[in-house]
Amino acid sequence: MKTHDVYEERDTWYAFGLARLSAGEVDAAIRCFDRALEIDPAFAEAARMREKALLNPGSAVGVAELPPRYEAAPEKEDEAGVGAAPPVSRRRSRKTAKILRFLRTDKHCRDKVAHIERLPSHKPACGIVSPPLPGPLAAYLEQKGIRLYTHQCEAIERIRGGNHIILTTPTASGKTLAFNIPIFEILLNNPRATALYIYPIKALANDQYKTLKEFEAATRIIVNAERFDGDTPGDERDRIRCTSKVILTNPYELHYMLGTHRRWASFFAGLKCIVVDEAHTYRGVFGSNVALVFRRLERICAHYGSDPQFILSSATIANPEEFGGKLVGRPVVHISRDGSPRGSKHFVLYNPKPEGAKEDTVALSVHNETVKLLAACVRMETQTLCFARSRQLVELVALWTKEALRDDYPHLAQRVRSYRGGYLPEDRLRIEQQIKDGSLLGIVSTNALELGIDIGSLDCVILSGYPGTMMSTWQQAGRAGRRATESVAIMVAYANPLEQHFTRHPEDFFARPHENAVLDLENRYIRADHILCAAQELPLEPGRDREAFGDTIMETFRELAARGDLRQTGAGWTYAGSETWPHGSVRLNSISSDSFLLMHGHRLLETLDPAQAFREAHPGAVFLHDGQTYIVDEFDPEKRVIRVRYEETDYYTRAAREVSLRVTRPGARTRAGSIDIHTGDVVISESYTGYRVIKHEKVINEISLDLPPLHFETRATWFSIPVSPNEPGLSGAAGFERGLRRLENVIPTILPYFIMCDAHDINVHAGYRDAETGAPTVYVYDNFVGGIGLSEKVAGLLPDILAMACRLVADCRCESGCPSCIYTSSYMSEGDVDKRATRVLLERLRDTLLQAQIPS
């Protein structure tokens, strides 16, 4: 084709594009501009008009954006309902349309959109409280123009009736008002009554403190609400104890308050209500500890003559009654039918992993894609919150987004910020206010903003990777869109098997019910710690305290007495340990108090449990703290001290671990066809033999370590594999063993789909000639001393787990194995990988279990 003919065709497509824009056909216009740019990639005017149409379609065709007065005012996080939903703002709808148009038409993005699910809106349902609320509360609602939603009315009536409740309606559905109203009614009617509000983090308590003070001022029901935590000045503490009818605190401070309960005698004597907000956060080790703190609290209340109600507010979980009852030790009534309005949401599964891509490019591409999406949303002036997995990634994604905007959009680059733990309280409050008032357009956060901190209404949420549970996924996605406003949520999938499975099978993602929250009260190490604290608070009596501390209470008493920590007296069992203050050695977020101190010079950076210390802070390790990198110079396992020096690095380290396992006490046994499934107690021995130095996902050095092995007791589920190494596809014993070892990667990846747990909460160990069984055996064990009830859940779910693992490996289009199916790192030896053998083993196990028809 002649040169002038090329330009004529280019200009024709460009003219078609302008004509389509004038007609308001934005998608067609973008396709025309794309065609013009294919002919002449240097055609700057077509590129400019394409971007203008893509990012701001209204102004591109001469239609001005609606003035701000047409945009719905941002709603407070837990504001109450009104009689009808506010109209969906046209500007909001256009913001959603802009994002979706960008994803569908941008040449870089459109092939990476795996699926878009539209979640419908729903209208509000309001109710009536009977009998009517007292004057000050009724006047408050009338003044604010608030009509209560049905779930708020039900919560008020249940609390009035003396029930313990768990409220699991979505984010921004008005849960705070649902319990504030009946609590203030109680405080109004009973001058001696008090209430305790417990929040998992200080930032949330600070946020809700403002809400309570505003509510107190507006209703003129004076309760002198105050925060009481580690930051409360010493000279204020006595005044708060004497004058405050409402205390806001956290579990850590409550743990210490119980040790000084005599100072709180008047408050505990009048305690009528205990609010446990964000109750779903109290799971695993943290939840097991907090559940026992609540049982100690109930002992103290009974001592002073009170019997308070528990009011739990939670994200949606699969087992709210079971979980709530275990957490507080009382049966709870579940309230879940949501009466609040909800705008429609478009949920996008976005997969940046190209077919056949190597792992060294995939991890980086996820972060790059996250940055590109966030930068595009900021350019469209759609307020967007991006969740990243770690503090370091939060800082990097925010930095890279600013850099992406700085040249062409410097004024927008200034409206991007990071938010995470570790910031000063005043800095966090300032950022929260800037989000609420719209000053910030792009916010990158850890899951610190997943909880109910009031940040107003957002247009879009980006999830950089699957958060680990469906509960967290919907909590994070729920941060965008309030009431009747449309919104978008985008999940950028990592290359790991579960996230790739979601992009191939979105029905598994969107139809997946919420997980069970697991809480275990049987861990004898956790229980023993709290029994010692309880004995220091008040003498223990087996008959009275058996319900709080379990049927094996006398066995625990005798063990503690044998080591000199308890003694029996006329008043009961009392504390006799060498430590004056047993509360100080109990860490609510871990089991062992045998911690390593991580020191930078004379400054304590943080404390680590032994497993984390060996895994992440061994000699020579690169340790990340507060977004900065440190090198471990000294590791002293006897003194439990680790010394580090600050150094900026462009590499990281990963320890190599060898595991051995010994069964100490077999428990339950189930027969499934030819497979025996066992649960019981085991001892794990972990040897950290060396570490790899990795730069840009390539191993640049391997260094050996000489560390003592780490031993701990825990709980496990295990099963042997009744398959011959000579079966087709296994290639004899060597192939069988390679396939078996890859189960250590596949099974842990998909366990969070079935059990609410974090990445390091549960491990898998597979042995070809297992010392305990003499046969190929797979062990699934809790990665905590004493266990926390996770591995036992696997026994009943095993058919479903193996069926999904089999499907996941079979669906992956790679030939020999990749990070999307059977291994986790590109630097694994090819000799360690045998996808065919792994698939054969999974198929045989799946078929055997399904034929046995074990109920899951």
ZAFIMAR-759121 format. One line per 2 residues: their letters; for each residue x, y, z of C-alpha. Coordinates in steps of 0.02 Angstrom, whole numbers, plus 50000, padded with zeros to 5 digits. Layout:
# residues N
A	X/Y/Z ~ ...
***
This chain:
# residues 856
MK	50000/50000/50000 ~ 50065/50174/49957
TH	50109/50292/50097 ~ 49971/50416/50061
DV	49845/50272/50054 ~ 49903/50216/50228
YE	49878/50389/50298 ~ 49711/50404/50209
ER	49651/50241/50291 ~ 49719/50298/50458
DT	49630/50466/50445 ~ 49470/50380/50391
WY	49468/50270/50546 ~ 49508/50424/50652
AF	49362/50519/50574 ~ 49248/50370/50604
GL	49303/50374/50786 ~ 49261/50558/50804
AR	49091/50528/50725 ~ 49054/50385/50845
LS	49104/50496/50991 ~ 48984/50631/50933
AG	48848/50500/50929 ~ 48891/50446/51106
EV	48951/50273/51049 ~ 49108/50271/51154
DA	49153/50086/51136 ~ 49139/50095/50946
AI	49243/50254/50946 ~ 49382/50172/51045
RC	49386/50027/50922 ~ 49405/50151/50778
FD	49549/50240/50866 ~ 49629/50070/50898
RA	49620/50031/50712 ~ 49699/50199/50669
LE	49840/50166/50793 ~ 49871/49992/50721
ID	49902/50074/50553 ~ 50008/50215/50626
PA	50065/50186/50806 ~ 50140/50362/50809
FA	49972/50446/50774 ~ 49972/50551/50932
EA	49802/50633/50907 ~ 49714/50465/50895
AR	49804/50406/51051 ~ 49754/50565/51144
MR	49571/50553/51094 ~ 49567/50367/51134
EK	49632/50399/51311 ~ 49515/50546/51334
AL	49365/50441/51280 ~ 49420/50295/51388
LN	49454/50391/51547 ~ 49324/50529/51532
PG	49193/50481/51403 ~ 49072/50618/51452
SA	49189/50765/51422 ~ 49259/50682/51265
VG	49092/50706/51178 ~ 49060/50877/51249
VA	48947/50823/51392 ~ 49005/50902/51554
EL	49012/50801/51714 ~ 48865/50834/51828
PP	48901/50962/51962 ~ 48947/50896/52134
RY	48776/50933/52207 ~ 48705/50785/52109
EA	48823/50662/52191 ~ 48757/50571/52343
AP	48840/50633/52501 ~ 48962/50507/52577
EK	48876/50405/52711 ~ 48952/50367/52878
ED	49011/50188/52894 ~ 48869/50134/53008
EA	48740/50269/52976 ~ 48561/50217/53000
GV	48430/50192/52868 ~ 48297/50309/52800
GA	48127/50275/52729 ~ 48187/50248/52551
AP	48355/50224/52468 ~ 48435/50381/52399
PV	48430/50387/52209 ~ 48579/50315/52120
SR	48682/50464/52067 ~ 48713/50478/51880
RR	48891/50530/51914 ~ 48918/50373/52019
SR	48847/50266/51880 ~ 48960/50348/51753
KT	49111/50318/51863 ~ 49069/50134/51868
AK	49040/50135/51680 ~ 49209/50219/51652
IL	49302/50084/51747 ~ 49211/49942/51659
RF	49236/50023/51488 ~ 49420/50043/51523
LR	49437/49860/51572 ~ 49341/49799/51420
TD	49423/49907/51289 ~ 49600/49948/51344
KH	49719/49843/51239 ~ 49828/49804/51389
CR	49685/49753/51505 ~ 49546/49677/51403
DK	49626/49505/51379 ~ 49663/49494/51565
VA	49481/49513/51620 ~ 49434/49333/51660
HI	49257/49367/51721 ~ 49139/49508/51773
ER	48999/49466/51894 ~ 48859/49591/51923
LP	48791/49582/52100 ~ 48617/49658/52106
SH	48558/49799/52216 ~ 48419/49784/52342
KP	48297/49907/52420 ~ 48287/49951/52604
AC	48166/49868/52723 ~ 48118/49972/52875
GI	48033/49917/53035 ~ 47955/49982/53195
VS	48017/49962/53373 ~ 47885/49910/53497
PP	47863/49973/53629 ~ 47923/50143/53566
LP	48094/50209/53611 ~ 48111/50332/53756
GP	48098/50517/53716 ~ 48283/50564/53694
LA	48315/50419/53575 ~ 48154/50443/53476
AY	48193/50629/53460 ~ 48369/50590/53397
LE	48302/50478/53258 ~ 48170/50606/53209
QK	48297/50747/53207 ~ 48414/50647/53094
GI	48273/50587/52981 ~ 48317/50406/53019
RL	48200/50259/52998 ~ 48271/50100/53069
YT	48301/49948/52960 ~ 48220/49782/53002
HQ	48381/49704/53068 ~ 48410/49855/53181
CE	48234/49837/53252 ~ 48259/49651/53281
AI	48427/49682/53369 ~ 48347/49813/53483
ER	48205/49697/53530 ~ 48321/49548/53561
IR	48435/49652/53672 ~ 48285/49721/53765
GG	48234/49539/53794 ~ 48399/49497/53876
NH	48467/49388/53734 ~ 48650/49371/53689
II	48658/49409/53502 ~ 48774/49401/53352
LT	48734/49524/53212 ~ 48809/49479/53042
TP	48738/49604/52917 ~ 48857/49680/52787
TA	48974/49828/52802 ~ 48885/49997/52820
SG	48718/49918/52865 ~ 48700/50015/53029
KT	48760/49885/53155 ~ 48831/50017/53274
LA	48665/50106/53290 ~ 48578/49937/53314
FN	48668/49910/53479 ~ 48698/50091/53532
IP	48511/50126/53544 ~ 48465/49983/53664
IF	48624/50007/53767 ~ 48589/50193/53791
EI	48409/50148/53836 ~ 48476/50033/53973
LL	48597/50166/54035 ~ 48456/50296/54034
NN	48341/50186/54139 ~ 48474/50125/54261
PR	48592/50258/54332 ~ 48710/50124/54402
AT	48724/50025/54239 ~ 48885/50018/54138
AL	48936/49951/53966 ~ 49099/49885/53896
YI	49142/49903/53711 ~ 49284/49791/53649
YP	49371/49820/53483 ~ 49514/49716/53409
IK	49623/49867/53366 ~ 49647/50040/53443
AL	49610/50130/53279 ~ 49436/50056/53275
AN	49406/50100/53457 ~ 49461/50280/53423
DQ	49344/50291/53274 ~ 49195/50223/53370
YK	49236/50336/53518 ~ 49197/50486/53408
TL	49032/50406/53356 ~ 48985/50373/53537
KE	49027/50550/53592 ~ 48922/50622/53451
FE	48778/50506/53496 ~ 48796/50553/53679
AA	48790/50739/53638 ~ 48644/50722/53517
TR	48536/50618/53635 ~ 48592/50711/53792
II	48608/50544/53880 ~ 48769/50575/53975
VN	48873/50417/53994 ~ 49050/50494/53994
AE	49113/50370/53865 ~ 49302/50353/53872
RF	49441/50250/53794 ~ 49548/50145/53910
DG	49702/50063/53834 ~ 49891/50066/53841
DT	49893/50248/53782 ~ 49780/50311/53923
PG	49882/50429/54035 ~ 49910/50367/54213
DE	49834/50523/54291 ~ 49672/50495/54193
RD	49644/50313/54239 ~ 49566/50336/54411
RI	49448/50470/54347 ~ 49390/50357/54205
RC	49361/50210/54322 ~ 49254/50318/54436
TS	49153/50422/54313 ~ 49134/50328/54148
KV	48981/50221/54118 ~ 49045/50166/53947
IL	49224/50105/53922 ~ 49302/50069/53752
TN	49451/49953/53757 ~ 49535/49805/53670
PY	49565/49624/53723 ~ 49745/49657/53772
EL	49697/49794/53895 ~ 49548/49694/53958
HY	49668/49551/53998 ~ 49765/49668/54113
ML	49608/49751/54184 ~ 49552/49582/54250
GT	49714/49568/54348 ~ 49671/49731/54437
HR	49484/49701/54446 ~ 49468/49768/54624
RW	49500/49942/54555 ~ 49355/49912/54436
AS	49235/49841/54566 ~ 49100/49973/54541
FF	49109/49963/54351 ~ 49100/49772/54347
AG	48960/49771/54476 ~ 48850/49875/54361
LK	48904/49794/54196 ~ 48749/49760/54090
CI	48814/49747/53911 ~ 48976/49691/53828
VV	48994/49739/53645 ~ 49116/49631/53546
DE	49139/49720/53380 ~ 49218/49636/53228
AH	49199/49471/53320 ~ 49257/49370/53168
TY	49435/49430/53201 ~ 49440/49323/53358
RG	49484/49158/53277 ~ 49635/49042/53281
VF	49761/49071/53420 ~ 49702/49249/53451
GS	49521/49195/53464 ~ 49561/49049/53580
NV	49651/49167/53698 ~ 49514/49299/53691
AL	49378/49169/53723 ~ 49465/49124/53886
VF	49485/49308/53930 ~ 49296/49323/53913
RR	49270/49174/54028 ~ 49383/49257/54156
LE	49281/49417/54135 ~ 49121/49321/54170
RI	49198/49252/54331 ~ 49241/49428/54388
CA	49066/49493/54345 ~ 48986/49350/54442
HY	49098/49390/54590 ~ 49029/49569/54592
GS	48850/49514/54563 ~ 48823/49559/54379
DP	48774/49451/54230 ~ 48802/49554/54072
QF	48734/49523/53897 ~ 48855/49493/53754
IL	48819/49588/53593 ~ 48927/49526/53449
SS	48947/49615/53283 ~ 49031/49515/53145
AT	49063/49494/52961 ~ 48965/49352/52882
IA	49031/49179/52931 ~ 48959/49005/52902
NP	48938/48958/53086 ~ 48887/49115/53182
EE	48792/49029/53323 ~ 48926/48898/53352
FG	49067/49024/53341 ~ 48981/49157/53447
GK	48935/49029/53580 ~ 49113/48965/53589
LV	49185/49140/53595 ~ 49081/49204/53742
GR	49028/49042/53823 ~ 48842/49081/53806
PV	48713/49032/53675 ~ 48685/49176/53553
VH	48539/49225/53441 ~ 48590/49257/53260
IS	48524/49410/53167 ~ 48570/49411/52982
RD	48424/49471/52875 ~ 48488/49637/52808
GS	48363/49778/52789 ~ 48485/49910/52727
PR	48489/49965/52544 ~ 48631/49907/52434
GS	48691/49971/52266 ~ 48740/49852/52128
KH	48921/49796/52120 ~ 49024/49735/51974
FV	49154/49610/52034 ~ 49297/49583/51911
LY	49416/49434/51914 ~ 49574/49497/51830
NP	49712/49375/51783 ~ 49880/49452/51732
KP	49964/49282/51709 ~ 49999/49251/51524
EG	49991/49071/51465 ~ 50160/48987/51488
AK	50235/49132/51585 ~ 50381/49095/51698
ED	50366/49126/51884 ~ 50503/49259/51885
TV	50389/49371/51781 ~ 50222/49324/51859
AL	50249/49388/52037 ~ 50313/49554/51971
SV	50172/49567/51843 ~ 50038/49555/51979
HN	50109/49708/52066 ~ 50134/49800/51901
ET	49955/49763/51849 ~ 49891/49823/52018
VK	49985/49986/51994 ~ 49918/50008/51816
LL	49739/49980/51873 ~ 49754/50097/52022
AA	49838/50232/51916 ~ 49700/50217/51785
CV	49565/50234/51918 ~ 49650/50388/51990
RM	49663/50464/51815 ~ 49475/50436/51797
ET	49456/50524/51966 ~ 49365/50374/52040
QT	49409/50358/52223 ~ 49490/50187/52242
LC	49555/50085/52388 ~ 49686/49953/52349
FA	49720/49812/52472 ~ 49897/49739/52468
RS	49961/49588/52563 ~ 50103/49662/52664
RQ	50166/49825/52733 ~ 50309/49824/52609
LV	50192/49800/52460 ~ 50080/49939/52523
EL	50225/50061/52518 ~ 50289/49997/52350
VA	50120/50001/52262 ~ 50087/50178/52325
LW	50261/50234/52270 ~ 50248/50154/52098
TK	50073/50227/52071 ~ 50137/50401/52110
EA	50281/50375/51989 ~ 50160/50316/51853
LR	50059/50477/51873 ~ 50197/50602/51909
DD	50247/50652/51731 ~ 50076/50677/51651
YP	49963/50697/51804 ~ 50070/50775/51942
HL	49918/50849/52029 ~ 49840/50675/52042
AQ	50001/50594/52102 ~ 49986/50702/52258
RV	49816/50623/52294 ~ 49886/50446/52319
RS	49933/50386/52494 ~ 49976/50227/52587
YR	49893/50173/52751 ~ 49950/50034/52868
GG	49991/49989/53046 ~ 50146/50071/53117
YL	50094/50249/53071 ~ 50071/50374/53210
PE	49889/50389/53268 ~ 49877/50570/53211
DR	49940/50521/53037 ~ 49811/50381/53023
LR	49671/50498/53077 ~ 49725/50628/52950
IE	49727/50499/52809 ~ 49556/50432/52862
QQ	49485/50609/52856 ~ 49563/50640/52684
IK	49480/50481/52620 ~ 49311/50536/52690
DG	49318/50712/52619 ~ 49379/50652/52448
SL	49550/50735/52457 ~ 49631/50568/52419
LG	49588/50472/52260 ~ 49703/50322/52278
IV	49734/50235/52444 ~ 49843/50081/52465
ST	49816/49986/52627 ~ 49847/49825/52719
NA	49693/49740/52790 ~ 49694/49878/52923
LE	49553/49962/52825 ~ 49457/49799/52806
LG	49378/49827/52976 ~ 49239/49952/53008
ID	49341/50113/53021 ~ 49236/50256/52952
IG	49311/50310/52785 ~ 49151/50354/52696
SL	49104/50294/52523 ~ 49221/50236/52384
DC	49196/50203/52199 ~ 49311/50055/52176
VI	49413/49927/52273 ~ 49562/49832/52204
LS	49615/49672/52291 ~ 49796/49632/52250
GY	49775/49444/52268 ~ 49645/49338/52357
PG	49639/49394/52541 ~ 49639/49215/52603
TM	49456/49195/52652 ~ 49290/49233/52568
MS	49244/49328/52726 ~ 49390/49449/52703
TW	49357/49457/52516 ~ 49180/49521/52542
QQ	49232/49634/52686 ~ 49362/49717/52575
AG	49249/49724/52422 ~ 49112/49798/52532
RA	49219/49952/52561 ~ 49164/50016/52389
GR	48986/50072/52363 ~ 48868/50124/52500
RA	48680/50112/52506 ~ 48613/50130/52328
TE	48774/50182/52241 ~ 48853/50073/52107
SV	49032/50015/52131 ~ 49169/49904/52061
AI	49282/49777/52146 ~ 49432/49703/52054
MV	49532/49554/52115 ~ 49703/49538/52032
AY	49745/49352/52037 ~ 49916/49287/52087
AN	49991/49135/51999 ~ 49955/49016/52143
PL	49839/48868/52113 ~ 49686/48929/52207
EQ	49680/49102/52128 ~ 49709/49030/51954
HF	49569/48907/51989 ~ 49452/49051/52029
TR	49490/49137/51863 ~ 49452/48975/51770
HP	49299/48933/51875 ~ 49218/49095/51933
ED	49065/48996/51986 ~ 49170/48922/52127
FF	49216/49097/52182 ~ 49045/49179/52178
AR	48945/49030/52237 ~ 49065/48991/52379
PH	48984/49005/52551 ~ 49077/49091/52691
EN	49199/48986/52789 ~ 49180/48916/52964
AV	49271/49020/53094 ~ 49374/48897/53198
LD	49396/48923/53383 ~ 49480/48790/53491
LE	49466/48790/53681 ~ 49559/48626/53703
NR	49738/48688/53681 ~ 49813/48643/53850
YI	49952/48773/53839 ~ 49831/48917/53810
RA	49711/48852/53941 ~ 49848/48831/54072
DH	49905/49012/54049 ~ 49730/49079/54078
IL	49699/48964/54226 ~ 49853/49040/54309
CA	49788/49216/54274 ~ 49615/49168/54339
AQ	49691/49095/54497 ~ 49784/49258/54529
EL	49621/49354/54505 ~ 49508/49244/54614
PL	49529/49071/54691 ~ 49475/48931/54574
EP	49345/48800/54621 ~ 49331/48646/54507
GR	49142/48632/54519 ~ 49108/48815/54484
DR	49244/48841/54352 ~ 49230/48679/54254
EA	49112/48760/54128 ~ 49239/48899/54095
FG	49397/48792/54083 ~ 49338/48621/54027
DT	49307/48447/54097 ~ 49494/48413/54117
IM	49512/48556/54241 ~ 49572/48446/54384
ET	49705/48366/54273 ~ 49769/48540/54230
FR	49764/48593/54413 ~ 49871/48444/54462
EL	49997/48476/54322 ~ 50014/48659/54372
AA	50027/48614/54556 ~ 50164/48487/54517
RG	50272/48622/54440 ~ 50237/48743/54584
DL	50121/48866/54496 ~ 49959/48822/54589
RQ	49919/48767/54765 ~ 49761/48709/54849
TG	49700/48812/54997 ~ 49544/48825/55102
AG	49481/48961/54985 ~ 49514/48857/54829
WT	49657/48837/54706 ~ 49766/48994/54709
YA	49913/49058/54610 ~ 50084/49009/54682
GS	50203/49042/54538 ~ 50370/49131/54548
ET	50311/49273/54436 ~ 50217/49406/54532
WP	50112/49451/54381 ~ 50068/49299/54270
HG	49968/49411/54152 ~ 50129/49488/54086
SV	50191/49324/54011 ~ 50031/49286/53915
RL	50028/49341/53732 ~ 49854/49340/53662
NS	49910/49324/53481 ~ 50024/49174/53509
IS	50036/49017/53615 ~ 50215/49014/53675
SD	50285/49151/53785 ~ 50458/49085/53741
SF	50489/49228/53619 ~ 50643/49288/53527
LL	50690/49471/53545 ~ 50737/49555/53381
MH	50860/49693/53424 ~ 50930/49835/53318
GH	51069/49901/53427 ~ 50985/49934/53595
RL	50812/49953/53518 ~ 50685/49811/53522
LE	50604/49801/53350 ~ 50483/49661/53387
TL	50462/49490/53466 ~ 50451/49328/53366
DP	50387/49157/53411 ~ 50518/49018/53388
AQ	50449/48953/53223 ~ 50446/49127/53147
AF	50620/49165/53214 ~ 50697/49009/53135
RE	50601/49033/52973 ~ 50623/49220/52946
AH	50766/49282/53058 ~ 50900/49148/53045
PG	51084/49202/53025 ~ 51105/49298/52862
AV	50918/49321/52834 ~ 50845/49478/52759
FL	50711/49530/52885 ~ 50578/49657/52840
HD	50515/49775/52976 ~ 50408/49929/52945
GQ	50451/49928/52761 ~ 50639/49927/52795
TY	50761/49785/52769 ~ 50880/49720/52902
IV	51016/49587/52894 ~ 51026/49461/53037
DE	51203/49465/53107 ~ 51179/49363/53267
FD	51056/49224/53309 ~ 51067/49157/53488
PE	50939/49016/53515 ~ 50989/48995/53699
KR	50969/49176/53752 ~ 50826/49201/53628
VI	50906/49358/53556 ~ 50925/49406/53372
RV	51032/49555/53322 ~ 51010/49643/53156
RY	51086/49788/53060 ~ 50996/49903/52939
EE	51041/49882/52756 ~ 50947/49919/52595
TD	50944/49764/52487 ~ 50876/49713/52317
YY	50865/49529/52363 ~ 50776/49423/52492
TR	50807/49256/52577 ~ 50706/49098/52599
AA	50751/48961/52723 ~ 50758/48776/52674
RE	50670/48665/52798 ~ 50668/48479/52830
VS	50525/48405/52931 ~ 50510/48243/53027
LR	50357/48189/53124 ~ 50315/48067/53263
VT	50142/48015/53322 ~ 50130/48025/53512
RP	49945/47992/53543 ~ 49830/47923/53408
GA	49651/47983/53419 ~ 49498/47952/53312
RT	49508/47837/53160 ~ 49390/47831/53011
RA	49390/47701/52873 ~ 49350/47763/52697
GS	49359/47615/52579 ~ 49543/47566/52582
ID	49598/47729/52663 ~ 49617/47753/52851
IH	49599/47933/52909 ~ 49674/47967/53081
TG	49679/48116/53199 ~ 49792/48131/53350
DV	49939/48214/53435 ~ 50108/48224/53349
VI	50280/48298/53381 ~ 50354/48399/53237
SE	50542/48419/53216 ~ 50596/48556/53097
SY	50777/48575/53043 ~ 50827/48732/52950
TG	50975/48671/52849 ~ 51011/48822/52740
YR	50938/48966/52644 ~ 50931/49034/52467
VI	50972/49212/52418 ~ 50845/49264/52285
KH	50852/49415/52170 ~ 50717/49449/52042
EK	50650/49274/52078 ~ 50818/49194/52032
VI	50928/49103/52157 ~ 51097/49190/52163
NE	51170/49095/52311 ~ 51136/48948/52426
IS	51208/48952/52603 ~ 51204/48814/52734
LD	51146/48839/52914 ~ 51196/48751/53073
LP	51048/48774/53191 ~ 50974/48658/53323
PL	50813/48573/53270 ~ 50648/48649/53327
HF	50525/48531/53412 ~ 50343/48561/53456
ET	50186/48461/53496 ~ 50029/48488/53393
RA	49874/48404/53322 ~ 49865/48319/53151
TW	49756/48224/53030 ~ 49842/48093/52923
FS	49804/47959/52795 ~ 49902/47828/52698
IP	49894/47809/52509 ~ 49845/47634/52450
VS	49921/47653/52277 ~ 50058/47547/52199
PN	50214/47637/52130 ~ 50196/47528/51974
EP	50031/47604/51920 ~ 50034/47690/51750
GL	50089/47871/51764 ~ 50193/47850/51923
SG	50356/47790/51844 ~ 50401/47680/51990
AA	50454/47729/52165 ~ 50549/47886/52110
GF	50399/47956/52016 ~ 50282/47908/52158
ER	50389/48003/52282 ~ 50400/48158/52171
GL	50211/48159/52151 ~ 50186/48132/52337
RR	50300/48276/52387 ~ 50204/48397/52277
LE	50049/48363/52380 ~ 50140/48467/52512
NV	50113/48617/52396 ~ 49942/48582/52322
IP	49843/48539/52479 ~ 49893/48690/52587
TI	49851/48807/52443 ~ 49669/48756/52438
LP	49638/48727/52624 ~ 49588/48911/52651
YF	49446/48879/52529 ~ 49371/48758/52656
IM	49440/48817/52825 ~ 49461/48995/52887
CD	49649/48999/52914 ~ 49801/49101/52865
AH	49948/49049/52757 ~ 50060/48985/52898
DI	49924/48914/53011 ~ 49927/48739/52939
NV	50061/48632/52855 ~ 50070/48469/52757
HA	50207/48338/52770 ~ 50216/48187/52654
GY	50331/48037/52677 ~ 50357/47895/52554
RD	50409/47765/52683 ~ 50334/47842/52837
AE	50412/47785/53000 ~ 50242/47776/53086
TG	50139/47684/52955 ~ 50270/47603/52845
AP	50174/47666/52693 ~ 50163/47827/52592
TV	50073/47946/52711 ~ 50012/48126/52709
YV	50002/48225/52872 ~ 49905/48388/52889
YD	49953/48475/53052 ~ 49922/48637/53145
NF	50074/48749/53143 ~ 50049/48795/53326
VG	50104/48717/53488 ~ 49961/48610/53553
GI	49856/48638/53396 ~ 49708/48755/53372
GL	49577/48640/53296 ~ 49614/48666/53111
SE	49684/48497/53060 ~ 49537/48403/53139
KV	49421/48492/53016 ~ 49517/48413/52872
AG	49459/48235/52912 ~ 49277/48271/52871
LL	49319/48381/52721 ~ 49451/48268/52643
PD	49345/48204/52496 ~ 49303/48383/52445
IL	49482/48443/52471 ~ 49557/48306/52362
AM	49423/48324/52229 ~ 49460/48510/52213
AC	49649/48478/52212 ~ 49627/48352/52073
RL	49522/48471/51970 ~ 49645/48613/51999
VA	49796/48513/51936 ~ 49700/48440/51788
DC	49636/48611/51732 ~ 49808/48692/51726
RC	49868/48700/51545 ~ 50053/48679/51583
ES	50137/48516/51532 ~ 50258/48472/51671
GC	50202/48580/51819 ~ 50204/48764/51863
PS	50166/48884/52007 ~ 49982/48881/51957
CI	49966/48698/52002 ~ 50097/48593/52092
YT	50242/48700/52151 ~ 50270/48870/52225
SS	50439/48933/52160 ~ 50529/48944/51995
YM	50692/48898/52080 ~ 50637/48721/52121
SE	50736/48585/52034 ~ 50649/48505/51885
GD	50692/48337/51961 ~ 50576/48378/52106
VD	50424/48405/51993 ~ 50313/48272/51915
KR	50142/48339/51871 ~ 50081/48175/51797
AT	50124/48078/51954 ~ 50041/48208/52066
RV	49885/48203/51960 ~ 49878/48011/51962
LL	49892/48008/52153 ~ 49756/48138/52174
ER	49640/48047/52054 ~ 49662/47880/52144
LR	49633/47960/52314 ~ 49481/48056/52252
DT	49403/47904/52172 ~ 49431/47795/52325
LL	49352/47922/52443 ~ 49205/47959/52329
QA	49169/47775/52306 ~ 49170/47753/52495
QI	49036/47890/52501 ~ 49100/47973/52659
PS	48988/48121/52702 ~ 49088/48283/52692
***
